[in-house]
Amino acid sequence: MSGPAVAQEVPDDLVAAELLPGWQTEAGTRMAALHLRLASGWKTYWRVPGEAGIPPSFDWRGSKNLADVVYHWPKPELFEVNGMRTIGYHDDLTLPIEMRPASSAEPVVAAARIDLGVCKDICVPVSLDLRLSFDPAEAGTPDPAIRASLASSPESAQRGGVVRATCQAEPIRDGMRLSARVTMSPLGGDEIAVLELSDRPVWVSDSQSHREGGDLVAVSDLVPDEAQPFAVNRSAVRITVFGGLGRVVEIQGCTG
């Protein structure tokens, strides 16, 4: 007879978090970043975490003079946990966040409530309350960590050898089934395409991906909170292809 299960101990230094102040861009935005330091061997998730993952969420409603934020996600990794695929980062993450002030003449207070899943053998939900104040009139100093993260973004469709991307959507009981066909150069290894929508949050099933000659074909189910079919905006479809040797290619939009 086996003994009782032993719960994994959660380390005291599970997560250390800060907002890096960054610098003012030529476009008048602030290139800041969320920096996470995780306990050794622990992971957190990408914007599409996989079926077994916990998607990160950001709430900026407590901010002042902040009109918009754009996340510049660095390349994530694929992980296998108990036979299930998850997507994310281990040990350390610098996520560049481009902040646009409502008024360039006033200081900005960026206040974020961030909910994350942090996982090893178990998953722990983590809530962070972080603040960053800056004056848009002050240039700031380019941060090497933020620059390095920006440089590790996925390859563009053009650089990744993408010729075209087409997709079809059909209703299912609780959402839509999205089928994508990408004509592109092979990335090597076991290629996996992850499908998502950039204009609305939906739950995304792990895709079934395979090659048909020069095309990579992928199918995923998209389920919104209301769990019913909806209109899919093809220009908002984002396809991220993972290949061998850490290559990742991101494609924005597809045609019918």
C-alpha positions in Angstrom: 0.0 0.0 0.0 1.4 3.4 -0.9 1.9 6.1 1.7 0.0 9.4 1.9 0.7 12.0 -0.9 3.0 14.7 0.2 2.1 18.2 -0.9 4.9 20.2 -2.6 6.3 22.9 -0.4 5.8 26.4 -1.8 9.1 28.4 -1.3 9.1 31.7 0.4 10.8 33.3 -2.6 8.2 32.0 -5.1 7.8 35.3 -6.9 9.6 38.7 -6.8 8.0 41.3 -9.1 8.6 44.9 -10.1 7.7 47.3 -12.9 10.9 48.5 -14.6 10.6 52.3 -15.5 12.3 52.0 -18.9 12.5 55.0 -21.3 10.5 57.3 -23.4 10.3 56.2 -27.1 10.3 58.5 -30.2 6.6 57.7 -30.5 5.9 59.4 -27.2 5.2 56.1 -25.3 7.0 54.7 -22.3 8.8 51.3 -22.9 8.5 49.9 -19.4 8.4 46.2 -18.3 7.2 43.7 -15.8 10.1 41.8 -14.3 9.4 38.5 -12.6 12.0 36.4 -10.7 10.6 33.0 -9.9 12.0 30.4 -7.5 14.3 27.9 -9.2 12.5 25.4 -11.4 9.1 27.3 -11.2 7.3 28.5 -14.3 4.7 31.0 -15.3 2.5 31.2 -18.4 2.4 32.9 -21.8 -0.7 34.8 -23.0 -2.0 31.5 -24.4 -1.0 29.0 -21.7 -2.2 25.8 -23.1 -5.2 23.7 -21.9 -3.6 23.0 -18.5 -2.3 26.5 -17.9 -3.5 29.6 -16.2 -3.6 32.7 -18.5 -2.2 35.9 -17.0 -4.6 38.8 -16.5 -3.8 42.5 -16.1 -6.1 45.2 -14.6 -4.9 48.8 -15.1 -8.1 50.5 -13.8 -6.3 52.1 -10.9 -4.0 54.1 -13.1 -3.9 57.8 -13.8 -3.2 59.4 -17.1 -2.7 56.0 -18.8 -4.5 55.7 -22.1 -3.3 52.3 -23.3 -0.8 49.5 -22.8 0.8 47.1 -25.4 2.5 43.9 -24.3 5.6 42.8 -26.3 5.8 39.1 -25.3 9.3 37.5 -25.7 9.5 34.0 -27.2 8.0 31.4 -24.8 8.8 27.8 -24.4 6.7 24.6 -24.7 6.5 22.4 -21.7 5.0 18.9 -21.2 3.3 18.4 -17.9 1.6 15.0 -17.2 1.2 14.5 -20.9 -0.3 18.0 -21.4 1.3 20.9 -23.3 1.8 24.3 -21.6 3.5 27.4 -22.8 5.4 29.9 -20.8 8.7 30.9 -19.1 10.9 29.5 -16.3 12.8 31.2 -13.6 12.8 34.8 -15.0 10.6 36.9 -17.3 11.0 40.4 -18.5 7.8 41.4 -20.3 8.1 44.8 -22.1 5.0 46.9 -21.6 4.6 50.0 -23.8 2.5 52.6 -22.0 0.8 55.5 -23.8 -0.1 58.5 -21.7 -3.5 60.2 -22.1 -1.7 63.5 -21.8 2.0 64.0 -22.4 1.9 67.1 -20.2 0.9 65.2 -17.0 2.7 62.6 -14.9 1.5 59.0 -15.3 0.7 56.6 -12.4 0.5 53.0 -13.8 -1.2 50.8 -11.2 -1.6 47.2 -12.1 -3.4 44.2 -10.5 -1.7 41.1 -12.1 -3.0 37.6 -11.6 -0.7 34.8 -12.6 -0.3 31.0 -12.3 3.1 29.9 -11.0 3.7 26.2 -11.4 6.2 23.4 -10.8 4.6 20.0 -9.7 1.7 22.1 -8.4 0.2 25.4 -9.6 -0.1 28.4 -7.2 -2.3 31.4 -8.1 -0.4 34.7 -7.4 -1.9 38.2 -7.3 0.5 41.2 -7.6 -0.3 44.9 -7.0 2.4 47.0 -8.7 2.8 50.7 -9.3 5.0 52.8 -11.6 5.1 56.6 -11.7 6.9 58.6 -14.5 6.9 61.9 -16.1 6.6 61.7 -20.0 8.8 64.8 -20.2 11.7 62.7 -18.7 13.5 60.5 -21.2 14.6 57.8 -18.9 17.5 55.4 -19.6 17.3 52.4 -22.0 17.3 49.3 -19.9 19.5 46.4 -21.2 17.1 43.8 -19.8 14.1 45.3 -21.6 16.1 45.6 -24.8 17.2 42.0 -24.6 13.6 40.9 -24.1 12.4 43.0 -27.1 15.2 41.4 -29.2 13.9 37.9 -28.3 10.5 38.5 -29.8 9.1 35.8 -32.2 10.2 36.1 -35.9 8.0 38.0 -38.2 6.0 36.2 -40.9 8.3 37.5 -43.6 11.5 36.4 -41.8 9.9 33.1 -41.0 9.3 32.3 -44.7 5.5 32.6 -44.6 3.9 32.9 -48.0 0.3 33.0 -47.0 -2.1 32.1 -44.2 -5.7 31.1 -44.7 -8.3 30.1 -42.1 -11.9 28.9 -41.8 -14.2 29.1 -38.8 -17.3 26.9 -38.1 -19.6 27.0 -35.1 -19.5 24.3 -32.4 -21.8 24.0 -29.4 -19.9 26.4 -27.1 -17.9 28.5 -29.5 -16.0 28.2 -32.8 -13.6 25.7 -34.5 -10.8 27.5 -36.3 -8.8 25.8 -39.0 -5.7 27.5 -40.3 -3.4 26.6 -43.2 0.0 28.3 -43.4 2.2 28.0 -46.4 5.7 28.5 -45.0 9.2 27.1 -44.9 9.7 24.2 -42.4 11.0 25.4 -39.0 12.4 21.9 -38.2 11.5 19.6 -35.4 7.9 18.9 -34.4 6.1 22.0 -35.6 3.2 23.2 -33.5 0.9 26.1 -34.4 -1.0 28.0 -31.6 -4.1 29.8 -32.7 -5.6 32.8 -30.8 -7.6 36.0 -31.3 -5.9 39.3 -30.6 -9.2 41.2 -30.3 -11.0 39.3 -27.5 -10.1 36.8 -24.7 -11.2 33.3 -25.4 -10.2 29.8 -24.1 -8.1 28.0 -26.7 -7.8 24.3 -27.0 -4.4 22.7 -27.8 -4.1 22.7 -31.6 -3.8 19.6 -33.7 -1.0 20.5 -36.1 0.4 18.6 -39.1 2.2 19.1 -42.4 0.6 18.7 -45.8 3.4 19.3 -48.2 4.4 22.9 -48.0 1.5 23.8 -45.7 1.3 23.6 -41.9 -2.3 22.9 -40.9 -3.7 23.5 -37.4 -7.2 23.2 -35.8 -8.3 24.6 -32.4 -11.5 25.2 -30.6 -12.2 28.8 -29.4 -14.6 29.1 -26.5 -15.6 32.6 -25.1 -17.0 33.3 -21.6 -20.6 33.1 -22.9 -19.9 29.7 -24.4 -21.7 30.2 -27.7 -20.7 30.7 -31.3 -19.5 34.1 -32.3 -18.2 36.0 -35.4 -14.5 35.5 -35.9 -12.6 38.5 -37.3 -9.9 37.0 -39.5 -7.6 40.0 -39.2 -7.5 39.4 -35.5 -6.5 35.8 -35.8 -2.9 35.3 -34.6 -0.9 32.2 -35.4 2.3 31.4 -33.6 4.4 28.5 -35.0 6.9 26.7 -32.8 9.6 24.7 -34.5 13.0 23.2 -33.8 16.0 24.9 -32.2 13.8 27.4 -30.4 12.4 29.0 -33.5 9.1 30.8 -33.1 7.2 32.7 -35.9 4.2 34.9 -35.3 1.6 35.6 -38.1 -1.0 38.3 -37.6 -4.2 37.8 -39.6 -5.4 35.3 -42.2 -7.6 35.3 -45.3 -10.7 33.2 -46.1 
